[in-house]
Amino acid sequence: MDTVGLWSLVRFAHVAGAALWVGGQLALSLVILPLARRLLGPEAKDRFTAEAGRRFGMLTGALFLPVQLGTGVAMAWHKGVTWASLAEPGYGRTLAAKLALFVLVMAAAAGHGIAHARHRADLARALAVVSLVGSLGVVLLATALPAT
């Protein structure tokens, strides 16, 4: 009987964390916020959406980001990834693309929060869409990486 190894658990935490984060983005974007816009008055809607976004941002910073970074670095170390290997075809370039897209997603998510706080609704919405689409791309690239 095979047992679940440490690296299987690390990869599971990495993939589950990414899926939960993207799922949270989708739930907020497609279910919760549209309902709030439709059911709440303007003042209550603004307060609710700001608090929902703030809570998701805090959850991202406190849980999702540390899990993604910690497990991602651990898996790269386990695979023997170096800066030079990121330029190699296959695993290296796929990982480099995933990392670059992840940085873009985090920058867009942070920019979304700043734009929302400054009441720049159009910019905030555009950055939210960039973050969501980029997050889906990160998850797709992650599935292309072989198991550790």
C-alpha positions as CSV (number, residue, x, y, z in Angstrom):
1,M,0.0,0.0,0.0
2,D,1.4,3.4,-1.0
3,T,1.3,6.2,1.5
4,V,0.9,9.8,0.8
5,G,4.3,11.4,0.8
6,L,5.4,14.9,2.1
7,W,5.7,16.3,-1.4
8,S,2.2,15.1,-2.4
9,L,0.9,17.0,0.6
10,V,2.9,20.1,-0.3
11,R,1.6,20.0,-3.9
12,F,-1.9,19.5,-2.6
13,A,-1.7,22.5,-0.3
14,H,-0.3,24.6,-3.2
15,V,-3.0,23.5,-5.7
16,A,-5.8,23.6,-3.2
17,G,-4.8,27.1,-2.0
18,A,-4.7,28.4,-5.6
19,A,-8.1,26.8,-6.4
20,L,-9.7,28.3,-3.3
21,W,-8.3,31.7,-4.1
22,V,-9.5,31.7,-7.6
23,G,-12.8,30.2,-6.4
24,G,-13.1,33.0,-3.9
25,Q,-12.5,35.6,-6.7
26,L,-15.2,33.9,-8.8
27,A,-17.7,33.7,-6.0
28,L,-17.2,37.4,-5.2
29,S,-17.3,38.5,-8.8
30,L,-20.1,36.4,-10.1
31,V,-22.4,35.8,-7.1
32,I,-21.9,38.0,-4.0
33,L,-21.2,41.4,-5.5
34,P,-23.9,41.3,-8.2
35,L,-26.4,40.3,-5.5
36,A,-25.2,43.1,-3.3
37,R,-25.6,45.6,-6.1
38,R,-29.1,44.4,-6.8
39,L,-30.4,44.0,-3.3
40,L,-28.8,46.7,-1.2
41,G,-29.2,50.5,-1.3
42,P,-26.3,52.6,-2.5
43,E,-24.8,53.3,1.0
44,A,-25.2,49.7,2.3
45,K,-23.8,48.3,-1.0
46,D,-20.7,50.5,-0.9
47,R,-20.0,49.6,2.7
48,F,-20.7,45.9,2.1
49,T,-18.5,45.7,-1.0
50,A,-15.7,47.5,0.6
51,E,-15.8,45.2,3.7
52,A,-16.0,42.1,1.5
53,G,-13.0,43.2,-0.5
54,R,-11.0,44.1,2.5
55,R,-11.8,40.8,4.2
56,F,-10.8,38.8,1.0
57,G,-7.6,40.9,0.8
58,M,-6.7,40.2,4.4
59,L,-7.4,36.5,3.9
60,T,-5.2,36.6,0.8
61,G,-2.3,38.3,2.6
62,A,-2.6,36.1,5.8
63,L,-3.4,32.7,4.3
64,F,-3.4,32.3,0.5
65,L,-0.2,34.2,-0.3
66,P,2.0,32.6,2.4
67,V,0.8,29.1,1.4
68,Q,1.4,29.8,-2.3
69,L,4.8,31.3,-1.8
70,G,5.9,28.8,0.8
71,T,4.8,25.7,-1.0
72,G,5.9,27.1,-4.4
73,V,9.4,27.8,-3.2
74,A,9.6,24.4,-1.4
75,M,8.5,22.5,-4.6
76,A,11.0,24.5,-6.7
77,W,13.8,23.7,-4.3
78,H,12.8,20.0,-4.3
79,K,12.9,20.0,-8.1
80,G,16.3,21.7,-8.1
81,V,15.1,24.8,-9.9
82,T,17.7,27.5,-10.3
83,W,17.5,31.0,-11.9
84,A,19.3,29.6,-14.9
85,S,16.9,26.6,-15.2
86,L,13.9,29.0,-15.6
87,A,15.2,29.8,-19.1
88,E,15.2,26.1,-20.2
89,P,12.4,24.7,-22.3
90,G,9.7,22.7,-20.7
91,Y,9.4,22.9,-16.9
92,G,11.7,25.9,-16.5
93,R,9.9,28.2,-19.0
94,T,6.4,27.0,-17.8
95,L,7.4,27.8,-14.2
96,A,8.9,31.2,-15.3
97,A,5.6,32.1,-17.1
98,K,3.6,31.0,-14.1
99,L,5.7,33.2,-11.8
100,A,5.5,36.2,-14.1
101,L,1.8,35.9,-14.4
102,F,1.5,35.4,-10.6
103,V,3.4,38.7,-10.0
104,L,1.1,40.5,-12.5
105,V,-2.0,39.0,-10.8
106,M,-0.8,40.2,-7.3
107,A,0.0,43.7,-8.7
108,A,-3.4,43.9,-10.3
109,A,-5.1,42.7,-7.1
110,A,-3.2,45.3,-5.1
111,G,-4.0,48.0,-7.7
112,H,-7.6,47.0,-7.5
113,G,-7.7,47.6,-3.8
114,I,-6.0,51.0,-4.1
115,A,-8.2,52.1,-7.0
116,H,-11.3,51.0,-5.0
117,A,-10.1,52.9,-1.9
118,R,-9.6,56.0,-4.1
119,H,-13.2,55.7,-5.5
120,R,-11.9,55.0,-9.1
121,A,-14.6,52.4,-9.9
122,D,-13.8,51.9,-13.6
123,L,-10.1,51.3,-12.9
124,A,-10.9,49.1,-9.9
125,R,-13.2,46.9,-12.0
126,A,-10.7,46.7,-14.9
127,L,-7.9,45.6,-12.5
128,A,-10.3,43.1,-10.9
129,V,-10.9,41.5,-14.3
130,V,-7.2,41.4,-15.1
131,S,-6.5,39.8,-11.7
132,L,-9.3,37.2,-12.2
133,V,-8.3,36.3,-15.8
134,G,-4.6,36.2,-14.8
135,S,-5.4,33.9,-11.8
136,L,-7.1,31.4,-14.1
137,G,-4.0,31.5,-16.3
138,V,-1.8,30.8,-13.3
139,V,-3.9,27.8,-12.4
140,L,-3.8,26.5,-16.0
141,L,0.0,26.9,-16.1
142,A,0.3,25.2,-12.7
143,T,-1.6,22.2,-14.1
144,A,1.0,22.0,-16.9
145,L,3.9,21.5,-14.4
146,P,4.7,17.9,-13.6
147,A,4.3,16.5,-10.1
148,T,7.2,16.9,-7.7
